[in-house]
Amino acid sequence: MFYPPPKVVICGSYKKGREELLKIERTLQALSCQILSPRSLNFLNETDEFVRTSSEQNFSDYEIERWHLQAINLCDFIWLHCPDGYAGNSSCLEIGYAYALNKPVFSLHVPADNALVPFVKIRTGVVEALLELGMFKSGG
């Protein structure tokens, strides 16, 4: 258990590599991380370009993205989900914003876009990222 709990934003593809994404979410939760955004990975419209939860149905793409960027402003780190290196346009915006705020971005996968590679730290998992940030102590 952490105090205060590490705050994280999950960026990247919410539709590709769903099983891996859900495993990352469960790991973050098991490690008592506070996921600031997205509020949930239970999307109603997974076939649409811009996914929404039930609580976001009345919000525009702009309003949802603005909320996500505000969450990046408040978080300790970003977890980028980019299976097979895929990072869409929104992810590029979010990585750039995180960089401007000096927020570390971690991922299991190297982004396919070489312009993003210097901004993303590749790690074997969430625990390794938390150890690097000094937010997790291994051992007894």
TORDRENKOL-739835 format. One record per residue: residue in one letter; x, z, y of N, C-alpha, C, O in turn. Coordinates in Angstrom, 1 decimal. Layout:
BEGIN
fidren/n.c1/n.c3/n.c2/ca.c1/ca.c3/ca.c2/c.c1/c.c3/c.c2/o.c1/o.c3/o.c2
A/X/Z/Y/X/Z/Y/X/Z/Y/X/Z/Y
...
***
This chain:
BEGIN
fidren/n.c1/n.c3/n.c2/ca.c1/ca.c3/ca.c2/c.c1/c.c3/c.c2/o.c1/o.c3/o.c2
M/0.8/0.0/-1.2/0.0/0.0/0.0/0.9/0.0/1.2/1.9/0.7/1.3
F/0.5/-0.8/2.2/1.2/-0.9/3.5/0.5/-0.2/4.6/-0.8/-0.1/4.5
Y/1.2/0.3/5.6/0.5/0.7/6.8/1.4/0.4/7.9/2.6/0.8/8.0
P/0.9/-0.4/8.9/-0.3/-1.2/8.7/-0.2/-2.3/7.7/1.0/-2.7/7.5
P/-1.3/-2.8/7.2/-1.2/-3.9/6.3/-0.7/-5.2/6.9/-1.0/-5.5/8.1
P/0.2/-5.9/6.2/0.7/-7.2/6.8/-0.5/-8.1/7.1/-1.4/-8.2/6.2
K/-0.5/-8.8/8.2/-1.6/-9.7/8.6/-1.1/-11.1/8.3/0.0/-11.5/8.8
V/-1.9/-11.9/7.7/-1.5/-13.3/7.3/-2.6/-14.3/7.6/-3.8/-13.9/7.6
V/-2.2/-15.5/7.9/-3.2/-16.6/8.0/-2.8/-17.6/6.9/-1.6/-18.0/6.8
I/-3.8/-18.1/6.2/-3.5/-19.1/5.2/-3.8/-20.5/5.9/-5.0/-20.7/6.3
C/-2.8/-21.3/5.9/-3.0/-22.7/6.5/-2.8/-23.7/5.4/-2.4/-23.4/4.3
G/-3.1/-24.9/5.7/-2.9/-26.0/4.7/-4.2/-26.6/4.1/-5.3/-26.4/4.7
S/-4.0/-27.2/3.0/-5.1/-27.8/2.3/-6.0/-26.7/1.6/-5.5/-25.9/0.8
Y/-7.3/-26.7/1.9/-8.2/-25.8/1.2/-8.9/-26.5/0.1/-9.6/-25.8/-0.7
K/-8.7/-27.8/-0.1/-9.4/-28.5/-1.1/-8.4/-28.9/-2.2/-8.8/-29.0/-3.4
K/-7.2/-29.2/-2.0/-6.2/-29.6/-3.0/-5.6/-28.4/-3.6/-5.3/-27.4/-2.9
G/-5.3/-28.4/-4.9/-4.7/-27.3/-5.6/-5.4/-26.0/-5.4/-4.9/-25.0/-5.2
R/-6.8/-26.1/-5.6/-7.6/-24.9/-5.4/-7.2/-23.7/-6.3/-7.2/-22.6/-5.8
E/-6.9/-23.9/-7.6/-6.5/-22.8/-8.4/-5.3/-22.1/-7.9/-5.3/-20.8/-7.8
E/-4.3/-22.8/-7.4/-3.1/-22.2/-6.9/-3.4/-21.4/-5.6/-3.0/-20.3/-5.3
L/-4.3/-22.0/-4.8/-4.7/-21.4/-3.5/-5.4/-20.1/-3.8/-5.2/-19.1/-3.1
L/-6.4/-20.1/-4.7/-7.1/-18.9/-5.1/-6.2/-17.8/-5.6/-6.4/-16.6/-5.4
K/-5.1/-18.2/-6.4/-4.2/-17.3/-6.9/-3.4/-16.7/-5.8/-3.1/-15.5/-5.8
I/-3.0/-17.5/-4.8/-2.3/-16.9/-3.6/-3.2/-15.9/-2.9/-2.7/-14.8/-2.5
E/-4.5/-16.3/-2.7/-5.4/-15.3/-2.0/-5.5/-14.0/-2.8/-5.4/-13.0/-2.2
R/-5.6/-14.1/-4.1/-5.7/-12.9/-4.9/-4.4/-12.0/-4.8/-4.5/-10.8/-4.8
T/-3.3/-12.7/-4.8/-2.0/-12.0/-4.7/-1.9/-11.3/-3.3/-1.5/-10.1/-3.2
L/-2.3/-12.0/-2.3/-2.3/-11.4/-0.9/-3.2/-10.2/-0.9/-2.8/-9.1/-0.4
Q/-4.3/-10.3/-1.5/-5.3/-9.2/-1.5/-4.7/-8.0/-2.3/-4.9/-6.9/-1.9
A/-4.1/-8.3/-3.5/-3.6/-7.3/-4.3/-2.4/-6.5/-3.7/-2.2/-5.4/-3.9
L/-1.7/-7.2/-2.8/-0.6/-6.6/-2.0/-1.1/-5.9/-0.7/-0.3/-5.6/0.1
S/-2.4/-5.8/-0.6/-3.0/-5.2/0.6/-2.8/-5.9/1.9/-2.9/-5.3/3.0
C/-2.5/-7.2/1.8/-2.4/-8.0/3.1/-3.8/-8.2/3.6/-4.8/-8.4/2.9
Q/-3.8/-8.3/5.0/-5.1/-8.6/5.6/-5.1/-10.1/6.0/-4.3/-10.5/6.8
I/-6.0/-10.8/5.4/-6.1/-12.2/5.6/-7.0/-12.4/6.8/-8.2/-12.2/6.8
L/-6.4/-12.8/8.0/-7.2/-13.0/9.2/-8.0/-14.3/9.2/-9.1/-14.3/9.8
S/-7.4/-15.3/8.6/-8.1/-16.6/8.6/-7.6/-17.4/7.5/-6.4/-17.4/7.2
P/-8.4/-18.1/6.7/-9.9/-18.2/6.9/-10.5/-16.9/6.4/-9.9/-16.1/5.6
R/-11.7/-16.7/6.8/-12.4/-15.4/6.5/-12.7/-15.4/5.0/-12.9/-14.4/4.4
S/-12.9/-16.6/4.4/-13.2/-16.8/3.0/-12.8/-18.1/2.5/-12.6/-19.1/3.3
L/-12.5/-18.2/1.2/-12.2/-19.5/0.6/-13.4/-20.1/-0.1/-13.3/-21.1/-0.8
N/-14.6/-19.5/0.1/-15.8/-20.0/-0.5/-16.5/-21.0/0.5/-17.3/-20.6/1.3
F/-16.1/-22.2/0.4/-16.6/-23.2/1.3/-17.8/-23.9/0.8/-18.0/-24.1/-0.4
L/-18.7/-24.3/1.7/-20.0/-24.9/1.3/-19.9/-26.4/1.2/-20.7/-27.0/0.5
N/-19.0/-27.0/1.9/-18.9/-28.4/2.0/-17.5/-29.0/1.7/-16.9/-29.6/2.5
E/-17.1/-28.7/0.5/-15.7/-29.1/0.1/-15.5/-30.6/0.0/-14.3/-31.0/-0.2
T/-16.5/-31.4/0.1/-16.3/-32.8/0.1/-16.1/-33.4/1.5/-15.7/-34.5/1.7
D/-16.4/-32.6/2.5/-16.2/-33.0/3.9/-14.8/-32.9/4.4/-14.0/-32.2/3.7
E/-14.4/-33.6/5.4/-13.0/-33.5/5.9/-12.7/-32.1/6.4/-11.6/-31.6/6.1
F/-13.6/-31.5/7.1/-13.3/-30.1/7.7/-14.3/-29.2/7.0/-15.5/-29.2/7.2
V/-13.7/-28.3/6.2/-14.5/-27.4/5.4/-15.0/-26.2/6.2/-14.4/-25.8/7.2
R/-16.2/-25.6/5.8/-16.8/-24.5/6.5/-17.3/-23.5/5.5/-17.8/-23.9/4.4
T/-17.3/-22.2/5.8/-18.0/-21.2/5.1/-19.4/-21.1/5.6/-19.8/-21.7/6.6
S/-20.2/-20.3/4.9/-21.6/-20.2/5.3/-21.7/-19.6/6.7/-22.6/-19.9/7.5
S/-20.8/-18.7/7.1/-20.8/-18.1/8.4/-20.3/-19.0/9.5/-20.5/-18.7/10.7
E/-19.8/-20.2/9.2/-19.2/-21.1/10.1/-20.1/-22.4/10.3/-19.7/-23.3/11.1
Q/-21.2/-22.4/9.7/-22.0/-23.7/9.7/-22.5/-24.1/11.1/-22.6/-25.3/11.3
N/-22.6/-23.2/12.0/-23.1/-23.5/13.3/-22.0/-23.7/14.3/-22.3/-23.8/15.5
F/-20.7/-23.7/13.8/-19.6/-23.8/14.8/-19.0/-25.2/14.6/-19.0/-25.8/13.6
S/-18.5/-25.7/15.8/-17.9/-27.1/15.8/-16.5/-26.9/15.1/-15.9/-25.9/14.9
D/-15.9/-28.1/14.8/-14.5/-28.1/14.3/-13.6/-27.5/15.2/-12.7/-26.7/14.9
Y/-13.8/-27.8/16.5/-12.9/-27.2/17.6/-13.0/-25.7/17.6/-12.0/-25.0/17.7
E/-14.2/-25.1/17.5/-14.4/-23.7/17.5/-13.7/-23.0/16.3/-13.1/-21.9/16.4
I/-13.9/-23.6/15.2/-13.2/-23.1/14.0/-11.7/-23.1/14.1/-11.0/-22.2/13.7
E/-11.2/-24.2/14.5/-9.7/-24.4/14.7/-9.2/-23.4/15.7/-8.2/-22.8/15.6
R/-10.0/-23.2/16.8/-9.6/-22.3/17.9/-9.5/-20.9/17.3/-8.6/-20.1/17.6
W/-10.5/-20.5/16.5/-10.4/-19.2/15.8/-9.2/-19.0/15.0/-8.5/-18.0/15.0
H/-8.9/-20.1/14.2/-7.7/-20.1/13.3/-6.4/-19.9/14.1/-5.6/-19.2/13.7
L/-6.3/-20.6/15.3/-5.2/-20.5/16.1/-5.1/-19.1/16.7/-4.0/-18.5/16.9
Q/-6.2/-18.5/17.1/-6.2/-17.1/17.6/-5.7/-16.1/16.5/-5.0/-15.2/16.8
A/-6.1/-16.4/15.3/-5.7/-15.6/14.1/-4.1/-15.7/14.0/-3.5/-14.7/13.7
I/-3.6/-16.9/14.1/-2.2/-17.1/14.0/-1.5/-16.3/15.1/-0.4/-15.7/14.9
N/-2.0/-16.2/16.3/-1.5/-15.4/17.4/-1.4/-13.9/17.0/-0.5/-13.2/17.4
L/-2.3/-13.4/16.1/-2.3/-12.0/15.8/-1.6/-11.7/14.5/-1.4/-10.5/14.2
C/-1.2/-12.7/13.7/-0.7/-12.4/12.3/0.8/-12.1/12.3/1.5/-12.3/13.3
D/1.2/-11.6/11.2/2.7/-11.3/11.0/3.4/-12.6/10.4/4.5/-12.8/10.7
F/2.6/-13.3/9.6/3.2/-14.5/9.0/2.1/-15.5/8.5/0.9/-15.1/8.4
I/2.5/-16.7/8.3/1.6/-17.7/7.8/2.0/-18.1/6.4/3.2/-18.2/6.1
W/1.0/-18.3/5.5/1.2/-18.9/4.2/0.7/-20.3/4.2/-0.5/-20.5/4.4
L/1.6/-21.3/4.0/1.2/-22.7/4.0/0.9/-23.1/2.6/1.8/-23.1/1.8
H/-0.3/-23.6/2.3/-0.7/-24.1/1.0/-0.6/-25.6/1.1/-1.5/-26.3/1.7
C/0.5/-26.2/0.6/0.7/-27.7/0.7/1.1/-28.2/-0.7/2.2/-28.6/-0.9
P/0.1/-28.2/-1.6/0.4/-28.7/-2.9/0.8/-30.2/-2.9/0.3/-31.0/-2.2
D/1.9/-30.4/-3.7/2.5/-31.8/-3.7/3.0/-32.2/-2.4/3.2/-33.4/-2.1
G/3.3/-31.2/-1.5/3.8/-31.5/-0.2/2.8/-31.8/0.9/3.2/-32.1/2.0
Y/1.5/-31.9/0.5/0.5/-32.4/1.4/0.2/-31.3/2.5/-0.2/-30.2/2.2
A/0.4/-31.8/3.7/0.0/-31.0/4.9/-0.7/-31.9/5.9/-0.1/-32.9/6.4
G/-2.0/-31.7/6.1/-2.7/-32.5/7.0/-2.5/-32.3/8.4/-1.6/-31.5/8.8
N/-3.2/-33.0/9.3/-3.1/-32.9/10.7/-3.2/-31.5/11.3/-2.5/-31.1/12.1
S/-4.3/-30.8/10.8/-4.5/-29.4/11.2/-3.3/-28.6/10.9/-2.9/-27.7/11.7
S/-2.8/-28.7/9.7/-1.6/-27.9/9.3/-0.4/-28.2/10.2/0.3/-27.2/10.6
C/-0.2/-29.4/10.6/0.9/-29.7/11.5/0.7/-29.0/12.9/1.7/-28.4/13.4
L/-0.5/-29.0/13.4/-0.8/-28.3/14.6/-0.5/-26.8/14.4/0.1/-26.2/15.3
E/-1.0/-26.2/13.3/-0.8/-24.8/13.1/0.6/-24.4/12.9/1.0/-23.3/13.4
I/1.4/-25.2/12.2/2.8/-24.9/12.0/3.5/-25.0/13.4/4.4/-24.1/13.6
G/3.2/-25.9/14.2/3.8/-26.0/15.5/3.5/-24.8/16.4/4.3/-24.3/17.1
Y/2.2/-24.4/16.3/1.8/-23.3/17.1/2.5/-22.0/16.6/2.9/-21.2/17.4
A/2.6/-21.9/15.3/3.3/-20.7/14.7/4.7/-20.7/15.2/5.3/-19.6/15.5
Y/5.4/-21.8/15.1/6.7/-21.9/15.6/6.9/-21.5/17.0/7.8/-20.8/17.4
A/6.0/-22.0/17.9/6.0/-21.6/19.3/5.9/-20.1/19.5/6.4/-19.5/20.5
L/5.2/-19.4/18.6/5.0/-18.0/18.7/6.0/-17.2/17.9/5.9/-16.0/17.8
N/6.9/-17.9/17.3/8.0/-17.3/16.5/7.4/-16.6/15.2/7.9/-15.5/14.8
K/6.4/-17.2/14.7/5.7/-16.6/13.5/6.3/-17.4/12.2/6.3/-18.6/12.2
P/6.8/-16.6/11.3/7.4/-17.3/10.1/6.3/-18.0/9.2/5.2/-17.4/9.1
V/6.6/-19.1/8.7/5.7/-19.9/7.8/6.4/-20.0/6.5/7.5/-20.5/6.3
F/5.7/-19.5/5.4/6.2/-19.5/4.1/5.3/-20.5/3.2/4.1/-20.6/3.5
S/5.9/-21.0/2.2/5.2/-21.9/1.2/5.9/-21.9/-0.1/7.1/-21.6/-0.2
L/5.1/-22.2/-1.1/5.7/-22.5/-2.4/6.3/-23.9/-2.5/7.1/-24.1/-3.4
H/5.8/-24.8/-1.7/6.1/-26.2/-1.8/6.8/-26.7/-0.5/6.4/-26.3/0.6
V/7.7/-27.7/-0.6/8.3/-28.3/0.5/7.3/-29.4/1.1/6.7/-30.2/0.3
P/7.0/-29.3/2.4/6.1/-30.3/2.9/6.7/-31.7/2.8/7.9/-31.9/2.9
A/5.8/-32.7/2.5/6.3/-34.1/2.3/6.8/-34.7/3.6/7.6/-35.6/3.6
D/6.2/-34.2/4.7/6.6/-34.7/6.1/7.9/-34.0/6.4/8.0/-32.8/6.7
N/9.0/-34.8/6.5/10.3/-34.3/6.8/10.4/-33.6/8.1/11.2/-32.7/8.3
A/9.5/-33.9/9.1/9.5/-33.3/10.4/9.1/-31.8/10.3/9.4/-31.0/11.1
L/8.3/-31.5/9.2/7.9/-30.1/9.1/8.8/-29.2/8.3/8.8/-28.0/8.4
V/9.7/-29.8/7.5/10.6/-29.1/6.6/11.4/-28.0/7.3/11.4/-26.9/6.7
P/12.0/-28.2/8.5/12.8/-27.1/9.1/11.9/-25.9/9.5/12.5/-24.8/9.8
F/10.6/-26.1/9.6/9.7/-25.0/10.1/9.1/-24.2/9.0/8.4/-23.2/9.3
V/9.4/-24.5/7.7/8.7/-23.9/6.6/9.8/-23.3/5.7/10.7/-24.0/5.2
K/9.6/-22.0/5.4/10.5/-21.4/4.4/9.9/-21.4/3.0/8.8/-20.9/2.8
I/10.7/-22.0/2.1/10.2/-22.1/0.7/10.5/-20.9/0.0/11.7/-20.5/-0.1
R/9.5/-20.3/-0.6/9.8/-19.0/-1.4/9.0/-19.1/-2.7/8.1/-19.9/-2.9
T/9.4/-18.3/-3.7/8.8/-18.3/-5.0/7.5/-17.6/-5.0/6.7/-17.8/-6.0
G/7.1/-16.9/-4.0/5.8/-16.2/-3.9/5.7/-15.3/-2.8/6.6/-15.2/-1.9
V/4.5/-14.7/-2.7/4.2/-13.8/-1.5/5.2/-12.6/-1.5/5.6/-12.2/-0.4
V/5.5/-12.0/-2.6/6.4/-10.9/-2.7/7.7/-11.2/-2.0/8.2/-10.4/-1.3
E/8.3/-12.3/-2.4/9.6/-12.7/-1.8/9.5/-12.8/-0.3/10.4/-12.4/0.4
A/8.4/-13.4/0.2/8.2/-13.5/1.7/8.1/-12.1/2.3/8.7/-11.9/3.3
L/7.3/-11.2/1.7/7.1/-9.9/2.2/8.5/-9.1/2.2/8.8/-8.3/3.1
L/9.2/-9.3/1.2/10.6/-8.7/1.1/11.4/-9.1/2.2/12.1/-8.3/2.9
E/11.4/-10.4/2.5/12.2/-11.0/3.6/11.8/-10.5/4.9/12.6/-10.2/5.8
L/10.5/-10.2/5.1/10.0/-9.7/6.3/10.2/-8.2/6.5/9.9/-7.6/7.5
G/10.7/-7.6/5.4/10.8/-6.1/5.4/9.5/-5.4/5.3/9.4/-4.2/5.8
M/8.5/-6.0/4.8/7.2/-5.4/4.7/6.8/-5.0/3.3/5.7/-4.5/3.0
F/7.8/-5.1/2.4/7.5/-4.7/1.0/8.8/-4.2/0.4/9.9/-4.8/0.6
K/8.8/-3.1/-0.2/9.9/-2.5/-0.9/9.8/-2.6/-2.4/8.8/-2.1/-2.9
S/10.7/-3.2/-3.0/10.6/-3.3/-4.5/11.2/-2.0/-5.1/11.9/-1.3/-4.5
G/10.8/-1.8/-6.3/11.2/-0.6/-7.0/10.4/0.7/-6.7/9.5/0.6/-6.0
G/10.8/1.8/-7.3/10.1/3.0/-7.1/10.4/3.7/-5.9/9.9/4.8/-5.6
***
